[in-house]
Amino acid sequence: MRADEGSWQGAGVERPDTLCRPCEEHAFADIRQLRDDWLLLSAARTEQTRAGGGPKVSRSAELPVPIRLAADTLLTQITEEAYRWAQRLPGDGDDLTVITSHLGTLVDLPPQAVTVWIPHPDGGDSIGETVMDGVDAVLRLAALHRRAVKALGLEEVRDNRLNEVCHVCGMAALTASVRTNLITCHACRNVWDQDEFARLNNPLVAA
């Protein structure tokens, strides 16, 4: 948040070992998306594509269905993480329903021993224990949503900021949209397609 004198300060927390309110709200929103992530990952896990980005191949009883490792791994991790924490919460229903219905209770869980898979440097995993609390649970679940968004290619495409100044208003406020190939000046609100913008800003053409 911004202080009265204009400097930026980290948001405070109401008590130790908790999240600030904005971080908690963002994490809760991410966790609420996990059910949709599950459905999309389930579809992506068995999606067949041709090498080199060709058209999708229709499913056939004669051909094995390849499993996309990234989607399959995330599905397993969401299942395990949701099961781990749903067992520590009240309520009935599937694990994600229990968690999303009791996010406030989840984030307030005290430190406790939980079973985890511990990777070995030389490969393989073994079962071990570590101590986690509700904040750990919320952050781990929220991180799974962000990983799912990345794996599914659903990350928001950001516009590229240009170094040139606008030839209309003279302000360095130009961005190029990756999606539409349009150049926008956020100062004077003019918009051009890239070819027109290049023509207008080429001094040889202008002459």
N, C-alpha and C positions, 0 to 999 in steps of 0.2 A: 504494500500500500504506500501512497505518497504522503509524507508528513507535511505539516503546514509550511515549512520553509522550502519545500520542493524536493527534498531528498527522498530516495526510496528506502523503505524498511521492510524486513520480512514480516509476514503476518504472524501474530502471536497465537498461542494455544491456551485453552482454558486451564489445562492441568498437564503435568509431565506425561510423556509417552503417549501422546495423542496427536492427531492431525489437526492442522488449522482448518477452519470451516470451509474455505474454498477448495482445498485439496481433498477434504472428505467428500464434498459434494461431487467433485469431478470423478473421484474413485467410485463412488456409489453409482454414478451414471454409467461408467464403464462396465461395472458388474451387471447392471440391468440389461446390457446388450449381449451377455454371454449366451443366452438361449438362442438368439438369432445367429450368433456366431456358430453355435453348434450345428444348426440346420444348414448353414452355408458350407461349413467345413465337411459335413457329411456328404453333401452333394459333390463338393470338389474332390473328395477322397476317391471317388470312383469315376470321375470324369475322364473320358478318353480323348486324347488329342494326338495328332500326327506330329512327328518330329519336325522341327523347323517352322512351327507356327501355322501349319496347314489347317484345313477344316476339321471339325470334330468327326470322329468315327462313330457310327451308330453302334450301340451295344448289340452283341450277338451271342447266342447260346454256344456257338462254336469257339469263340475267342475268350481267353481269360481277361478279366477286368483288372487293369493295373491299379495299384493303390498308391496314391501320391503320398510320399513319406511325410512331408511337412504337415499336411492336413491330418493324417492319421496320428502323428505324434501329438499335435495340439489337441485333438479330440481326447486322447488318452490322458493328457495332462489336465484338461478341464474336468474330466470325469473324476480323476483322483483328487484334485484340489477341492472340488465341490463336495465330494463325499467326506473328505477329512473334516471340513468345517461344518457341514450340515449335521453331522453326528453330535456336535457340541451345542446345537441350537434347539429351541422348542419348535413344535409345529409338525404337521404332517404334509406329505406330498413328496414329489421328487426333490433331489438335492438342491437344484438351482431355485426352485420355488421357495423352499425353506429359507435359503440364504437371502434372496431378494426381498422376502417378507420380513426379515429380521436383521436388516443391515445395521441398525442402531445397536442391537444386542451384540452382533458380531464384532463391531469395531471396539466394543468395551470389554471383550473377553480378556481375562487376566493371563499372564504368562503361564504356559503349560508345556509339558513334553509332548511332542508329536513325532510320529514315525515318518521318516523320509528316505528316499533313495540317495545314497552318497556315491558319486562317481569316483572311480579310481583313475589316477593319471595314466596308467597303462591300459585302460579300457575296462569296460564292465562296471556294474554297480553292485552295491551291497546295502542291506537295510540297516539303518541306524536311527538315532534319536537326536532331536535338537529342541530347543525351547523357543516357542513363538507365542505372540499374543494376538489380540484382535486387529491391531494395526498391521502386523505382518500379514494376517489373513487377507485383509482388504487390499493391501498393496499387491500381493501375489495374484489375487483374482483379477484385479484391474489390469495388471500387466499382461495377463493372458488375453484379455480383449484386445489390447493394442497389438499384440503379436498376431492375433487372428486377422485383424484389419490389414496388417502388412502382408501376411501370407496370402490373403485373398485378393490383394491388389486394390484395396478400397481406400488407400490413403488419399487424402485430399491433394489434388494437384495445385501447387502454388504458382502464382504468376511470377514471371521474371522481371526484376527491376532493371531498367535501362540506365546507362550512364549519360545518354544524350539529354539535352534540354529540349523542351517543347518549342517548336518553331512558331507557335501562335502566342504563347504567354511567356516564354523564356524561362519557365520553371523546370527544375530537374525532378519531375513527378511522373515519369513515364513507366508503364509496365507493359509487358508483352504476355498475352494469354497463351498458354500451351494448348488449351482446349479449342480456342476459336481463331487463333492466329490474328487477333486484333491487338492494336496498340492503343492504349488509353492514357490520356493525361488526367491525373486525379486533381489537378489544380483548376484547369479551365473546362474539364469534362468533354473534351473533343475525343473522337474515336476514329481510327483509320485502320484499314486492312494493311498488312505488312508491305505489300507491293506499293500501295499508294503512299504510305509513310516513307518508304525508301525513296520514291520519286520526289516527294516534296522536300526531303532533307538531303538530296544529292545536289551540291552546288553546280556541278557540270550540267545537270538537266535543267536546273532553275535558270541558268544563264542562257 
